[in-house]
Amino acid sequence: MAKYLFVYHGGGAPGSEAEMKEVMDAWGAWFGTLGAAVVEPGNPTGASKTVNSDSSVANDGGANPASGFSVIEASSHDDAVSKAKGCPILAAGGSVEVAEVMAM
């Protein structure tokens, strides 16, 4: 089975403890459906900076900054995309970038 990096973009911070619990429960339920495919559940990310090819630095993470990541096993890229379609960040208006982790 190949490994896939799920990079989360967008979404938003919960506004209350009740909303935080609801969000965490949704992520826990989704990870539960993925079972052993979850290699690394990952974490949200904080503010980011982008180092460009000319060595300039963008302090905002660029046009679509990452908001979190996970590593998931899947039988194919299409299988990984199918798994990503259940991600709770989608309900919050975010997106999931799915990239195969190449074995070296």
Buried (B, 14 or more C-beta within 10 A) or exposed (E): EBBBBBBBBBBEEBEEEEEEEEBEEBBEEBBEEBEEBBBEBBEEBEEEEEEEEEEEEEEEBEEEBBBBBBBBBBEEEEBBBEBBEBBBBBEBEBBBEBEEEEEE
